[in-house]
């Protein structure tokens, strides 16, 4: 029996001007517009303070030039004032631009949909006992999706880091809180991504010792998987299609599948149909965690399927997989899916770097 000891878990001044009407024959005139008030004030100030015409010949010509310059200045300032007041009015009344409003609503709806997709994926794919760090809203969605509340770590405002977790869910709220450190320091590898842009939600693997050490360990694990796969491809009891052979040789298959496949092939021939389930939008090189094998290979006795299922269901974490059988007769297949994230260091092959 393949066995592995379970691991514990650490945990925003405006003023309005109005005219009051007085009863009787007198009727108040509407207040002048702000642009007119500003332009008039500036014109009077320029006439009194700036347009000082010298005495003597040529004084009329100088006066005309200065008047022209002043008039242009008034027009520029009045136009700027009009623009500013218009924008202020929009801000007070609210931005009613349909395109902007629709874009905002669409982004909110997309973010909500992506949270739901991510929550379903996590509930189905992530190991129980793995701590998932998330913002309060994302944690609530995860709990509603059936993920155990005891395995959730809520990261609110001012959260230091997600290093007490095994998985961190990257949402806009968390990216705004942690900034580039989220991907560069705390969680460099993506297991799955839902959506694009600011509304995207990504499921990331937390790197307890920092990104540098985690990526180094991941590279060492890749080399070990490549070496172990090379041995499997020489095993006469392991039958893999061409595509699967290339995936094995590249180290793209989870180490738990490699170990399970080797153990099965020790007693019976194993016909692999395909490897898969690396997660949508996962980081390149993320191990594939599922394997589909034939449940009724040719020339096998009726007890073959029972023997394979008994072996798979007798395993313990981290080698206990979700096993399902579909189809009947020669078309029957067994799907073996291991949970996320893929553990590092399970293979003990000696690597020469």
C-alpha positions as CSV (number, residue, x, y, z in Angstrom):
1,X,0.0,0.0,0.0
2,X,1.2,3.4,-0.9
3,X,1.1,5.5,2.3
4,X,2.1,8.9,3.4
5,X,1.7,10.6,6.8
6,X,-0.9,13.4,6.9
7,X,0.4,16.9,7.4
8,X,-1.0,19.3,10.0
9,X,-2.1,22.9,9.3
10,X,-0.5,26.0,10.9
11,X,-4.3,28.8,10.1
12,X,-15.2,60.8,0.3
13,X,-18.1,71.5,-0.6
14,X,-20.5,72.5,-2.4
15,X,-22.8,75.6,-1.9
16,X,-25.9,76.5,-3.8
17,X,-27.0,80.0,-4.6
18,X,-30.7,80.8,-4.8
19,X,-33.0,83.9,-5.1
20,X,-36.1,84.1,-2.9
21,X,-39.1,85.6,-4.7
22,X,-41.0,88.4,-2.8
23,X,-44.8,88.7,-3.2
24,X,-46.0,91.7,-5.2
25,X,-45.3,93.4,-8.5
26,X,-41.6,92.9,-8.1
27,X,-40.1,89.7,-9.5
28,X,-36.6,88.8,-8.9
29,X,-34.4,88.2,-12.0
30,X,-32.6,85.0,-12.3
31,X,-29.1,84.9,-10.9
32,X,-26.4,85.3,-13.5
33,X,-24.5,82.2,-14.5
34,X,-21.2,81.5,-12.8
35,X,-19.2,81.9,-16.1
36,X,-20.7,85.4,-16.6
37,X,-20.0,86.4,-13.0
38,X,-16.4,85.3,-13.2
39,X,-15.8,86.9,-16.6
40,X,-17.3,90.3,-15.5
41,X,-15.2,90.3,-12.3
42,X,-12.1,89.6,-14.2
43,X,-12.9,92.2,-16.9
44,X,-13.4,95.0,-14.3
45,X,-10.3,94.0,-12.4
46,X,-8.2,94.1,-15.6
47,X,-9.6,97.5,-16.6
48,X,-8.7,99.0,-13.2
49,X,-5.5,97.3,-12.4
50,X,-3.8,96.1,-15.6
51,X,-4.9,98.4,-18.5
52,X,-2.9,101.4,-17.5
53,X,-2.5,103.4,-20.8
54,X,0.5,105.8,-21.0
55,X,0.1,109.4,-22.0
56,X,1.3,110.7,-25.4
57,X,1.4,109.5,-29.0
58,X,0.5,105.9,-29.5
59,X,-1.5,105.6,-26.4
60,X,-4.6,104.5,-28.3
61,X,-2.7,101.7,-30.0
62,X,-1.3,100.4,-26.7
63,X,-4.7,100.5,-25.1
64,X,-6.2,98.4,-27.9
65,X,-3.5,95.8,-27.7
66,X,-3.8,95.5,-24.0
67,X,-7.6,95.3,-24.2
68,X,-7.3,92.5,-26.8
69,X,-4.9,90.5,-24.6
70,X,-7.2,91.0,-21.6
71,X,-10.2,89.9,-23.5
72,X,-8.5,86.7,-24.6
73,X,-7.5,86.0,-21.1
74,X,-11.0,86.5,-19.8
75,X,-12.3,84.1,-22.5
76,X,-9.8,81.4,-21.5
77,X,-10.5,81.7,-17.8
78,X,-14.3,81.8,-18.4
79,X,-14.1,78.7,-20.5
80,X,-12.1,76.9,-17.8
81,X,-14.6,77.9,-15.2
82,X,-17.5,76.7,-17.3
83,X,-15.8,73.3,-17.7
84,X,-15.0,73.0,-14.0
85,X,-18.6,73.9,-12.9
86,X,-20.0,71.5,-15.4
87,X,-17.8,68.7,-14.0
88,X,-18.7,69.6,-10.5
89,X,-22.4,69.6,-11.3
90,X,-21.9,66.1,-12.7
91,X,-20.2,64.9,-9.6
92,X,-22.9,66.3,-7.4
93,X,-25.7,64.8,-9.5
94,X,-23.8,61.5,-10.1
95,X,-22.2,60.3,-13.3
96,X,-25.1,59.3,-15.5
97,X,-23.1,58.3,-18.5
98,X,-24.7,55.1,-19.7
99,X,-21.5,53.5,-21.0
100,X,-19.6,54.0,-17.8
101,X,-22.5,52.8,-15.7
102,X,-22.9,49.7,-17.8
103,X,-19.2,49.0,-17.7
104,X,-19.2,49.2,-13.9
105,X,-22.2,46.9,-13.6
106,X,-20.7,44.4,-16.0
107,X,-17.4,44.4,-14.0
108,X,-19.3,43.8,-10.8
109,X,-21.3,41.0,-12.3
110,X,-18.2,39.4,-13.8
111,X,-16.4,39.5,-10.4
112,X,-19.3,37.8,-8.7
113,X,-19.5,35.1,-11.4
114,X,-15.8,34.5,-11.1
115,X,-16.0,34.2,-7.4
116,X,-18.7,31.5,-7.8
117,X,-16.6,29.6,-10.3
118,X,-13.5,29.7,-8.2
119,X,-15.4,28.6,-5.1
120,X,-16.9,25.6,-6.9
121,X,-13.4,24.7,-8.2
122,X,-11.8,25.0,-4.8
123,X,-14.6,23.0,-3.1
124,X,-14.2,20.2,-5.7
125,X,-10.4,20.2,-6.1
126,X,-8.6,21.4,-3.0
127,X,-7.7,19.0,-0.2
128,X,-9.7,19.2,3.0
129,X,-7.3,20.3,5.8
130,X,-5.5,22.8,3.5
131,X,-6.0,26.3,4.7
132,X,-7.5,28.7,2.1
133,X,-6.8,32.4,2.6
134,X,-9.3,34.8,1.1
135,X,-11.0,38.2,1.5
136,X,-14.2,38.2,3.6
137,X,-16.6,38.1,0.6
138,X,-14.7,35.3,-1.1
139,X,-14.5,33.4,2.1
140,X,-18.3,33.7,2.5
141,X,-18.8,32.4,-1.1
142,X,-16.5,29.5,-0.3
143,X,-18.4,28.6,2.8
144,X,-21.7,28.7,0.9
145,X,-20.2,26.4,-1.7
146,X,-19.5,23.8,1.0
147,X,-15.9,24.4,1.8
148,X,-15.3,23.9,5.5
149,X,-15.2,27.1,7.5
150,X,-12.5,25.7,9.7
151,X,-10.2,25.6,6.7
152,X,-10.7,29.2,5.8
153,X,-8.4,32.1,6.8
154,X,-10.1,35.5,6.4
155,X,-7.7,38.3,5.3
156,X,-9.3,41.6,6.1
157,X,-8.0,45.2,5.8
158,X,-4.5,45.5,7.1
159,X,-3.8,41.8,6.7
160,X,-0.1,41.1,7.0
161,X,0.3,38.1,4.7
162,X,-1.3,34.8,3.8
163,X,1.7,32.7,4.8
164,X,-0.3,30.6,7.3
165,X,-2.3,29.1,4.4
166,X,-1.7,26.5,1.7
167,X,-3.9,28.3,-0.9
168,X,-4.7,32.0,-1.3
169,X,-7.5,33.2,-3.5
170,X,-6.4,36.3,-5.5
171,X,-9.4,38.7,-5.9
172,X,-9.3,42.5,-6.7
173,X,-9.8,43.2,-2.9
174,X,-6.8,41.1,-1.9
175,X,-4.6,42.3,-4.8
176,X,-5.4,45.9,-3.7
177,X,-4.5,45.1,-0.1
178,X,-1.3,43.1,-0.7
179,X,-0.1,44.7,-4.1
180,X,2.5,43.0,-6.2
181,X,3.8,41.1,-3.1
182,X,0.9,38.7,-3.5
183,X,2.3,37.1,-6.7
184,X,6.0,38.0,-6.3
185,X,6.5,36.9,-2.7
186,X,3.6,35.1,-1.2
187,X,2.1,33.0,-4.0
188,X,4.0,32.8,-7.3
189,X,2.1,29.8,-8.8
190,X,-1.4,29.8,-10.2
191,X,-3.5,26.6,-10.0
192,X,-6.6,28.0,-11.8
193,X,-7.8,31.3,-13.1
194,X,-11.4,32.4,-13.7
195,X,-12.1,35.5,-15.8
196,X,-9.8,38.3,-17.0
197,X,-8.7,41.8,-15.9
198,X,-9.6,43.3,-12.6
199,X,-12.5,41.0,-12.1
200,X,-10.5,37.9,-12.4
201,X,-10.1,35.4,-9.5
202,X,-7.0,33.2,-9.3
203,X,-6.3,30.3,-7.1
204,X,-2.7,30.4,-6.0
205,X,-0.4,28.2,-4.0
206,X,1.1,29.9,-1.0
207,X,4.8,29.7,-0.6
208,X,5.5,29.5,3.2
209,X,9.3,30.1,2.8
210,X,8.9,32.7,0.1
211,X,8.8,32.6,-3.7
212,X,12.5,31.9,-4.2
213,X,12.7,28.8,-2.1
214,X,9.3,27.5,-3.3
215,X,10.2,27.8,-7.0
216,X,13.5,26.1,-6.3
217,X,11.7,23.2,-4.7
218,X,9.2,23.1,-7.5
219,X,12.1,22.9,-10.1
220,X,13.7,20.1,-8.1
221,X,10.4,18.3,-8.0
222,X,10.1,18.7,-11.8
223,X,13.4,17.0,-12.3
224,X,12.4,14.2,-10.0
225,X,9.2,13.7,-11.9
226,X,11.1,13.6,-15.2
227,X,13.4,10.9,-13.9
228,X,10.7,8.8,-12.4
229,X,8.7,9.1,-15.6
230,X,11.6,7.8,-17.6
231,X,11.6,4.6,-15.6
232,X,7.8,4.2,-16.0
233,X,8.0,4.5,-19.8
234,X,10.4,1.5,-19.7
235,X,8.0,-0.5,-17.6
236,X,6.4,-3.3,-19.8
237,X,3.2,-3.2,-17.7
238,X,2.6,0.6,-18.4
239,X,0.9,1.4,-21.6
240,X,0.6,5.1,-22.4
241,X,-0.5,6.8,-25.7
242,X,2.0,9.0,-27.6
243,X,0.6,12.3,-26.1
244,X,0.8,10.9,-22.6
245,X,4.4,9.7,-23.2
246,X,5.4,13.2,-24.1
247,X,3.7,14.6,-21.0
248,X,5.4,12.1,-18.8
249,X,8.8,12.8,-20.3
250,X,8.3,16.5,-19.8
251,X,7.6,16.0,-16.1
252,X,4.0,17.3,-16.4
253,X,2.3,14.6,-14.4
254,X,1.8,14.8,-10.7
255,X,4.2,12.7,-8.6
256,X,1.2,11.0,-6.8
257,X,0.1,9.7,-10.2
258,X,3.5,8.4,-11.0
259,X,3.8,6.6,-7.7
260,X,0.3,5.1,-8.0
261,X,0.9,4.1,-11.6
262,X,4.2,2.3,-10.7
263,X,2.5,0.5,-7.8
264,X,-0.4,-0.7,-9.9
265,X,1.9,-1.8,-12.7
266,X,3.8,-4.0,-10.3
267,X,0.9,-6.5,-10.3
268,X,-1.3,-5.8,-13.4
269,X,-0.9,-4.1,-16.7
270,X,-2.2,-0.5,-16.8
271,X,-3.6,1.1,-19.9
272,X,-3.5,4.9,-19.6
273,X,-5.9,6.7,-21.8
274,X,-5.0,10.3,-20.8
275,X,-3.6,12.6,-18.2
276,X,-5.3,15.9,-17.4
277,X,-6.9,18.4,-14.9
278,X,-4.1,21.0,-14.5
279,X,-6.7,23.7,-13.9
280,X,-7.9,26.5,-16.2
281,X,-5.3,29.2,-16.7
282,X,-2.8,27.4,-14.5
283,X,0.9,28.4,-14.5
284,X,2.8,26.6,-17.2
285,X,4.3,23.4,-15.9
286,X,1.7,22.9,-13.1
287,X,1.4,19.1,-12.7
288,X,-1.6,17.4,-14.1
289,X,-3.5,15.7,-11.3
290,X,-5.8,13.2,-13.0
291,X,-5.4,10.0,-14.9
292,X,-7.9,7.9,-16.9
293,X,-7.2,4.3,-17.3
294,X,-9.1,1.4,-19.0
295,X,-11.2,-0.5,-16.5
296,X,-11.6,-3.5,-18.7
297,X,-8.5,-4.0,-20.9
298,X,-8.5,-6.8,-23.4
299,X,-7.6,-10.3,-22.2
300,X,-8.2,-9.4,-18.5
301,X,-10.4,-11.5,-16.2
302,X,-13.5,-10.1,-14.6
303,X,-11.7,-9.4,-11.4
304,X,-9.4,-6.8,-12.9
305,X,-11.6,-3.8,-12.2
306,X,-12.3,-4.9,-8.6
307,X,-8.6,-5.4,-8.0
308,X,-7.7,-2.0,-9.3
309,X,-10.5,-0.3,-7.3
310,X,-9.6,-2.1,-4.1
311,X,-6.0,-0.9,-4.4
312,X,-7.0,2.7,-5.1
313,X,-9.5,2.9,-2.3
314,X,-7.2,1.5,0.2
315,X,-4.7,4.4,0.0
316,X,-4.3,7.1,2.5
317,X,-3.5,10.8,2.2
318,X,-1.8,12.2,0.1
319,X,-2.2,9.1,-2.1
320,X,-6.0,8.8,-1.6
321,X,-7.6,10.0,-4.8
322,X,-11.2,10.6,-5.9
323,X,-12.0,7.5,-8.0
324,X,-15.0,7.2,-10.3
325,X,-16.0,4.5,-12.9
326,X,-17.9,5.4,-16.0
327,X,-19.0,3.3,-19.0
328,X,-19.5,-0.4,-19.2
329,X,-17.8,-3.4,-20.7
330,X,-14.8,-2.6,-22.9
331,X,-15.6,1.1,-22.8
332,X,-15.4,1.3,-19.0
333,X,-12.8,3.7,-17.6
334,X,-11.6,4.6,-14.2
335,X,-10.8,8.3,-13.5
336,X,-8.3,9.0,-10.8
337,X,-8.2,12.6,-9.5
338,X,-5.8,13.8,-6.9
339,X,-6.5,17.0,-4.9
340,X,-4.7,20.3,-5.2
341,X,-2.1,21.5,-4.5
342,X,0.4,19.0,-5.7
343,X,2.8,18.2,-2.8
344,X,6.5,18.7,-3.5
345,X,9.3,16.3,-2.5
346,X,7.3,13.0,-2.6
347,X,9.8,11.4,-4.9
348,X,13.1,10.5,-3.4
349,X,15.1,10.0,-6.6
350,X,18.6,11.5,-6.5
351,X,18.9,14.4,-8.9
352,X,22.1,15.6,-10.5
353,X,21.8,19.2,-11.4
